[in-house]
Structure formats: structure tokens, C-alpha cells
């Protein structure tokens, strides 16, 4: 191994942004959420390998297949000092009263998320303690530039059942970990099943947030707008109040005909929904990944010496150390191994000084090693060869 330091030139580093569209699918059945067709996974140390419930996603996938007694869980901690550093979950009052100097303040890395749902029988502003409407009013009105049906009150459009303040509705919440920066327009797809039969399907086919009922063709409500999508905030608002089936089932605490306002019942909302009903939701996200591409050069006549023991001829290891005595000190000459290819044993062909590059280290300005790029196969470097290695890092 040799330590050669080179500085990246102005044309060697490129900063890019990759746009990705992760696809997500959720199935809600019998008050249970299933994500991307994943069932429960049992491991050797725990009943749940991801360390979260089915239908949830584990942020950073920490504490995977660890003992359920939490003794082996990775966790954050901060030691109380005069600098007053603390975890965001620790209040200033708790910092002063509950912890002594030198004591650890610990947190938890079982950070998980799944979709949720809220049902509003009297609209987003119904009830004296419901502030959902006032919190989302400006957001809905902001989206009017792509569709007038986003207007918070129905006085701005012709559809009376899209009065967000007072009409019965449900709100499906999608955490940003599933979609990134925003939900991709034109990808939202909701399906309502009764005993496995498709009773209704809505899609944002116009890519303007309007969830239009597209199936079954010719059914009640076909072509009507059942709700709206708040793409950047991760909300799906549904207020379609027409019956998808004349029969009644258990929805939102009562016996009701299936309607879009009952979509997603049982999705982490504490509501008991008829086992005859199941719901499907699919969408793609828009996520941006910062990317750095760097070019590392191995020029002609450079990087052709190594301090690795394999660089010198065999059976010289015992002579590596210097000779010392009472009157003299000298270092023995070592012979570099001739690796010229030949079909004969111990060839005597022309010597070529060469190395094999297997790793490239990235250092900061203080020469601290911050990253290592490992090659799948070592690359031969001779004195007359110019090599350029392309390094990519997703942040």
C-alpha cells in the first residue's frame, strides 16, 4: 500500500441531481395495512425482522432483526454537559430537572411510518376541537391554479359535495418518507372492493389533482370527481357521497352503504370496518437524490510503486528489517517482483514496473479519510498507461 495524495481539479468533480419515482402500493383489509405486498417476516431474534408492524416502513432500517426486549437496540444519546446539548425530544425543563451532569439522555431509533386516515362526519371544520380545516384551508386554495375544484368552499365551483368545511369526508395521510418531495401527478389510483368485487375506482387521470371515477364504466358516479390530491403535502381528500353498492356494511361506526367518504377505513384510524370491504391505493413519488461524480486520474509514470509485501520478490520477507550492529547500520537491497507474463517458470523477460490498484481513498483538507472506493477487480497500472476512475456518491 502506498499513500499518494492528489487534488481533484476543477473539471474532475460534477454535482448532479437524480430524479426518481418510487412506486408505492397499499392494501387495507380488516383494519390491517399491507405495504408493497409485504407480509410479516419472522427472524431468528424477533417476530418482526424490520422491527415495525406490517404496513409500516422503518426509517434507515435500523435495529433490523434485533431482540424484542430492546436491550440490543441502537439508540441515540447525549451526555449532559454545560454546553446544554440535548435531543430534540428532551424539553428544556426536563434537561434542567430530570438529568444530572454526566448522565445520558437517550432516545429511540424505532422510527416508523405508515399511511393514516381521518373521517369527518361534519366536514373538516366540524366539531369544536377540530382544527384540520383551518390548517388546510390555505393549502387547498393555493392549488386552485391547477383546478378550481380545490377551492375550500363550494361557492367557487359547481360541485356542492366538495365543500371542505362542512361536507362529510375522509382524509388519507401519506408520510413524506413514502414519496420524497411530492406525489407524482397522474399516478394516484384508488380502488374500493366489496367481497373482492371492484365497486369503484378513481384516478387523477387529468394530472390536476381531481380524482375521477373511471370504473366500473357506466356505474353510479362514473366520470364524477370524488376528491382531490394535495401532491406536495401528501394528503388524499375524498368527499364522494354517492353509493357504490345498495347494500349496507359497517363503516365509520355505523351501518352505511359503501361510499368514497368511507375509503380506507381501518388504516391506522382505530375504526372497525366490515371485513367484506377492502381498499387499494397506489401512487408514485418524486424524490431527488443529490449525486457527486468525481474523476480520479492515475497518470503515466505515476503510481507504479507500492509498499505492499506482495510487490517484492518472494522469500525476501525475512530481510525486510535493517541490519544494526555496534559499528554499522544499513538496509538490505530488495528485488521487486517481475510480474511479466510467461508460460515458463521464473521468466527472465524484460522487467516492467507495475502495480495493481484495488482501492481509492477520499480525504478531506486535513487528510482525514472520509470515503473508500473499492474496485470489484484490481486494475493493472503500468508506467506507460493513463487510467481514470469514475467515482459516484449518492447523498
Protein Blocks (a to p, Z undefined) as FASTA:
>chain_A
ZZddddddfklbccdddddddddddddeehiaceehiacdddfkbcblnopaehiacehi
iaihiafklmmpccddddddfkopacfklcfklmmmmpcehiacdddfkbccdddddddf
kbjkgcjkbcklmmmmmmmmmmmmmocklpmbfklpmblklcfklgccddddddfklnom
accehiaccdddeehiafbdcddfkonopacdfbdehiahihiafbdcdfknopacdfbf
bdfbfbdcdeehiacdddfklgoihianopacdfkbccddddddddddddddddddddeh
iaiacfbfklpcehilmmmpccddfkbccddddddddfbdcfbehiabdcddddddfbdc
dddfkopafbdcddfbdcdddfkbccdddddddZZ
